[in-house]
Amino acid sequence: MATSTPPQPKEVYLTFCSGLDQASVGRLMQAFDVATQRNAEKIHVLFQSAGGCVADGICFYNFLKTFPIEVALYNVGSVQSIAAIAYLGAKERITAANAVFTFHRTSISPQYAMAFALKNYAETVGIDDRRTEEILRAHVKWGDEKWAHLDRADLWVSAQEAVEFEIADKIGDFAPPPGSAIWNV
């Protein structure tokens, strides 16, 4: 007697609530790989993150930007720091009405560093600032006042402002249909 495999869903639902580091970005990429191998046409990701490593966030941004199938990221609470940069790589960006985004310049904590190390840290932070600003400028549409604010403090953006500034496409909820399989990454 032949057994049949159940049909694979065309839309996949994932949840991600973590910092962005090499391990978590690797898990996300693995989940996306599984979805493509199962012929998914769209991946929906509940995305909640306080940020993490600049390199890993930019890696995930570039991965999302060129991913071959549609990905919708949903900010359901707070997407901060480098996670807000990574969020911009998704083809579809949705935010809950009461969610926020946080942007800031690169920071580092060089406790007990010697002078030569401090100079190196300054150069590294400058490189990271330039590449994150390049991504921001390619996506967001806020005025000079917001850029000036970003140079001196964290910039918090409401859901409504996120749509206005083209950080998010629209306000909406992560709402998988009843009975959907939801995978936590």
C-alpha positions as CSV (number, residue, x, y, z in Angstrom):
1,M,0.0,0.0,0.0
2,A,1.5,3.3,-1.1
3,T,1.5,6.2,1.4
4,S,1.0,9.7,0.2
5,T,2.7,12.7,1.6
6,P,0.5,15.5,2.7
7,P,0.5,18.6,0.5
8,Q,3.1,21.2,1.5
9,P,1.8,24.6,2.4
10,K,2.4,27.4,-0.1
11,E,2.8,29.9,2.7
12,V,5.1,29.3,5.7
13,Y,4.8,31.0,9.1
14,L,7.8,31.5,11.3
15,T,8.4,33.3,14.6
16,F,11.7,34.8,15.6
17,C,12.3,36.5,18.9
18,S,16.0,36.8,19.5
19,G,19.1,38.9,19.0
20,L,20.9,38.8,15.7
21,D,24.1,36.8,15.9
22,Q,25.8,34.2,13.8
23,A,23.8,31.3,15.3
24,S,20.4,33.0,15.0
25,V,20.9,34.2,11.5
26,G,22.1,30.7,10.6
27,R,18.8,29.3,12.0
28,L,16.8,31.8,10.0
29,M,18.6,30.9,6.8
30,Q,18.1,27.2,7.5
31,A,14.4,27.7,8.0
32,F,14.2,29.6,4.8
33,D,16.1,26.9,3.0
34,V,13.6,24.2,4.3
35,A,10.7,26.4,3.1
36,T,12.1,26.7,-0.4
37,Q,12.9,23.0,-0.5
38,R,9.2,22.4,0.3
39,N,8.2,24.7,-2.6
40,A,6.8,27.5,-0.4
41,E,5.7,30.6,-2.3
42,K,5.8,33.0,0.6
43,I,7.4,33.1,4.1
44,H,5.8,35.1,6.9
45,V,8.1,35.9,9.8
46,L,7.0,37.4,13.2
47,F,10.1,39.4,13.8
48,Q,11.0,40.7,17.3
49,S,14.6,41.7,18.1
50,A,16.6,44.1,20.2
51,G,19.5,44.0,17.6
52,G,22.9,42.3,17.8
53,C,26.0,42.1,15.8
54,V,26.3,44.6,12.8
55,A,27.9,42.0,10.5
56,D,25.2,39.4,11.2
57,G,22.4,42.0,10.7
58,I,23.8,43.1,7.4
59,C,24.3,39.5,6.3
60,F,20.6,38.9,7.0
61,Y,19.6,42.1,5.2
62,N,21.5,41.0,2.1
63,F,20.1,37.5,2.3
64,L,16.5,38.9,2.5
65,K,17.1,41.4,-0.3
66,T,18.0,38.7,-2.8
67,F,16.0,35.8,-1.5
68,P,14.1,34.1,-4.5
69,I,10.7,33.9,-2.9
70,E,8.5,36.6,-1.2
71,V,9.3,37.2,2.5
72,A,7.0,39.3,4.7
73,L,8.5,40.5,8.0
74,Y,6.1,41.6,10.8
75,N,7.3,43.9,13.6
76,V,5.0,42.8,16.4
77,G,6.6,44.8,19.2
78,S,10.0,46.2,18.7
79,V,12.7,45.9,16.1
80,Q,15.8,47.7,17.2
81,S,19.3,48.5,16.2
82,I,20.8,46.3,13.5
83,A,17.6,44.3,13.4
84,A,15.9,47.4,12.1
85,I,18.5,47.5,9.3
86,A,18.0,43.8,8.5
87,Y,14.2,44.3,8.4
88,L,14.6,46.7,5.5
89,G,15.8,43.7,3.3
90,A,12.4,42.0,3.2
91,K,10.3,42.4,0.1
92,E,7.2,43.1,2.3
93,R,7.5,44.9,5.6
94,I,4.5,45.0,8.0
95,T,4.2,46.5,11.5
96,A,1.7,46.2,14.2
97,A,-0.1,49.5,15.0
98,N,1.6,49.7,18.4
99,A,5.1,48.5,17.4
100,V,8.2,50.6,17.3
101,F,11.6,50.7,15.6
102,T,14.8,52.0,17.0
103,F,17.8,53.3,15.0
104,H,21.2,54.5,16.3
105,R,24.8,54.8,15.2
106,T,27.1,51.9,15.9
107,S,28.3,51.6,19.4
108,I,31.1,49.6,21.1
109,S,32.2,49.2,24.6
110,P,36.0,49.2,24.7
111,Q,36.5,48.7,28.4
112,Y,40.1,48.6,29.4
113,A,41.3,49.2,25.8
114,M,44.7,50.6,25.1
115,A,45.2,53.6,22.8
116,F,46.1,51.6,19.7
117,A,42.9,49.5,20.2
118,L,40.8,52.6,20.6
119,K,42.0,54.0,17.3
120,N,41.1,50.7,15.7
121,Y,37.7,50.7,17.3
122,A,37.0,54.2,15.9
123,E,37.9,53.1,12.4
124,T,35.7,49.9,12.7
125,V,32.7,51.8,14.1
126,G,33.1,54.3,11.2
127,I,33.0,51.6,8.6
128,D,29.9,50.0,10.2
129,D,28.2,53.5,10.4
130,R,28.9,54.1,6.7
131,R,27.5,50.7,5.6
132,T,24.4,50.9,7.8
133,E,23.7,54.5,6.7
134,E,24.0,53.4,3.1
135,I,21.3,50.8,3.6
136,L,19.1,53.3,5.5
137,R,19.4,55.9,2.8
138,A,18.4,53.4,0.1
139,H,15.2,52.7,2.0
140,V,14.0,55.3,4.4
141,K,12.5,58.7,3.5
142,W,12.9,60.9,6.5
143,G,14.2,64.5,6.5
144,D,17.3,66.2,7.6
145,E,15.9,66.7,11.1
146,K,15.8,62.9,11.6
147,W,19.3,62.4,10.2
148,A,20.6,65.1,12.6
149,H,18.8,63.4,15.5
150,L,20.4,60.1,14.6
151,D,23.8,61.7,14.8
152,R,23.3,62.6,18.5
153,A,20.8,60.1,20.0
154,D,18.7,57.0,19.4
155,L,15.8,57.5,17.0
156,W,12.6,55.9,18.0
157,V,10.0,55.5,15.2
158,S,6.3,54.6,15.7
159,A,4.4,52.3,13.4
160,Q,2.6,55.2,11.8
161,E,5.9,57.1,11.2
162,A,7.5,53.8,9.9
163,V,4.9,53.7,7.1
164,E,5.3,57.4,6.4
165,F,9.1,57.1,6.2
166,E,8.8,53.9,4.1
167,I,10.5,51.7,6.7
168,A,7.3,49.5,6.7
169,D,4.9,49.1,3.8
170,K,1.8,49.0,6.0
171,I,0.3,48.5,9.4
172,G,-1.1,45.0,10.0
173,D,-0.9,41.9,12.2
174,F,0.9,38.6,12.0
175,A,-2.2,36.4,11.8
176,P,-1.7,32.9,10.4
177,P,-4.9,31.2,9.4
178,P,-6.3,28.7,11.9
179,G,-4.5,25.3,11.7
180,S,-1.3,26.8,10.2
181,A,1.9,25.2,11.3
182,I,4.0,27.9,13.0
183,W,7.7,27.2,13.4
184,N,9.8,29.0,16.0
185,V,13.3,29.8,14.8
